[in-house]
């Protein structure tokens, strides 16, 4: 095991910025649970860990393993409370085409901005067996450390792709494209398919006009009771979860 | 209109801490949408606003209205990007007893720690017409500025009470008490009542043992497909929303 240099600390901290993560083609994950969940799914370049963690994981595979004190870990960590291990993983290269929309249910995110929301949505997708998320090019980076942490390991089982959503939809013929709108149809009255795309919109502005035109099934999550004054909308991760739950409830009835 | 003193700035910033909010019996809300939603529902003690905001709201009711520059607002604001108005509201005093559990569906939160989760749950409750949330004494403060902001105004329509959950449940006889557990019954197979209490647990540890013993209907949110490896759990605000949506879907079928 090697020791931790000042340059290494500087390098790790630089990965808080998307620009540096992109240049280096890596991302950071912290904490024993998350790191364990991702090991084996992503190529691990560097592990920074306490002696205690290493003793519990003597066979861990990484290009470089650095034994550090709690104090050194603190100086490298992006978390308020560092947790015994920090790993640098390689960003995977994945190819996917629109045929997955014919075969399975996928999510599309139109300019989601909040890293926590993106992470929570990945965790929701994992719960409901949605294995591909397509993000518009304006969506927050999936390798933002706050997103990675919020996935709680679901990133190991859900593939996230960045793509022009209009091109994606254009290349997928005869595929149902769903989105939630205040003037959509009550989703409980609709027969929801188990393939296609569910589009979720930006936190403040919802789904953009260009994408809205490509949506062929507009859904509404009914509030209750219908006549009571209520909030204008739901948080986007919450809305995603309610919609995905209903798709899968209907699937289970068949 | 009065001008802004250094002491006032110091006072406002002190309200970031629960201790000071409690001593002063107040809370802060920021931004035109949120402040507008809360005005009329909570007694407003102080408004800090730009001239522009004031010109649009000449009849605003508050004990004190301070015209400030954008720069002065920045120095008082708890937000990264201040938004033309900051209000200090009085914390309401509300009495409630367990009879609301017989008449309506309520939520109980057992030591929720994240202020954003609590705010999102309040917004979910509002959407689904749940007007009372009972928080264990260890739950994060509802008047935490991050919680208030995350409610997006739903705080105007949902009452949040701090109470010993075991005492609350003990005082409510013959009331269904629900909670979500990994070994609960698939919630889609259950006939869900439209009164009673839905208990949601802490982010890391779930529902505490003491409260678990008081739960008489254990529910499970089924993952999909059931045999696929997935995350160990859902985010608590997400789980709350999926459960509440199902209660209300069933209510609407009747």
Interface residues (C-beta under 8 A of the other chain):
Chain A: X116 X120 X123 X124 X126 X127 X128 X129 X150 X152 X153 X154 X157 X188 X221 X222 X223 X224 X225 X228 X229 X230 X231 X232 X233 X234 X235 X237 X238 X241 X242 X245 X246 X248 X249 X251 X252
Chain B: X116 X120 X123 X124 X126 X127 X128 X129 X150 X152 X153 X154 X157 X188 X221 X222 X223 X224 X225 X228 X229 X230 X231 X232 X233 X234 X235 X237 X238 X241 X242 X245 X246 X248 X249 X251 X252
